[in-house]
Amino acid sequence: MNIIFFGPPGVGKGTQGERLASEKGIQHMAMGDILRAAVRDGTEAGLKAKTFMDGGKLVPDEVVVAMIEDRIAADKNAGFLLDGFPRNVAQAKSLDAMLAKHGVAIDRIVFLDAPEQSLIDRLCGRLICRGCGFGFHRQYSPPQKSGYCDRCGGELYQRDDDREDVIAHRLEVYHEQTAPLLSYYQQRDGFTSLDASGEMDAVYAVLKQAVEN
């Protein structure tokens, strides 16, 4: 099964995507993880991306698509869940062209949404482990020991882009660039729109049912 998750920052794409991918036995392809892995492994696309990152520039869409293509081409039968890409219609079109080249189809496209204040509350409370990158939340999923990761014992920190002033800007960018994806995808077979503002397990149950149906 091949799935795309998209929606505003803080809606839970990463948390729900990781859980669903694990349960379905498919790759959870979060853009940040793909980028770091490609650079670490020294792939052709990763080396290209590194030149832009070292120069403080955004990685071009064609390089990002090439990194995704490397992962998909390695095992076309593995299945994947794309989380955080595409972020705009131009990227969606590039992704469509690349998948068509490999004869790969998207089975489900899931749009997760929530009220803006709920998104701000979620992002402001998010904590990330410096060691393994696992995420916690001060209110919804706090660590057992304050300030430390349950998985590896690493130090937890708040990302700079999870400050409230930065979050407001991220949401503005989302509305300008990512929201138009809704019009692009909503007529596709397999498209589902979900309210992700509820309790995490309840949202997951609805999400899982939508994907399986």
Order of alpha helices (4+ residues) and beta strands (2+ residues): beta-alpha-beta-alpha-alpha-alpha-beta-alpha-beta-alpha-beta-beta-beta-alpha-alpha-beta-alpha
